[in-house]
Amino acid sequence: MLAFDIETTGLDPASSVVTVVCTQDFHTGERRAYEFGRVRAREPQNVGLLETELVEAFDAAVQRRALRHPLPAHHAEALAGDHGRLAPQDL
C-alpha cells in the first residue's frame, strides 16, 4: 500500500500549487519526499523529472490497487487525470 500526504500553498486547486508530496510504501518500507517547492526554486530544470517519478509511483500503486489517502473530493478531482490517473500537469 502506498500512503501519501500532499502539502499545497492553499485549498483552491485552481490557484494553489503543490509544495511537497511524501509517500510511504508499506510493503517495501520505502519513504520518499517529492519536494516540488524546493526544486522549483533551486533546480527548475528538474521539475519535469520529479513530476514523472511521482506519477509513475502513483500509477503503479493504482494498478496494484494499493493507493490509500483520505483526499477531500475537490482535491482528488483536481489531481486525477484521464481514467483516474495522476497527470504531471496536475502537480
ABEGO torsion letter per residue (X at the ends): XBBBBBBBABABAAABBBABBBBBBAAAGBBBBBBAAAAAAABAAAAAAAAAAAAAAAAAAAAAGABBBBBBAAAAAAABBBGGBBBAAAX
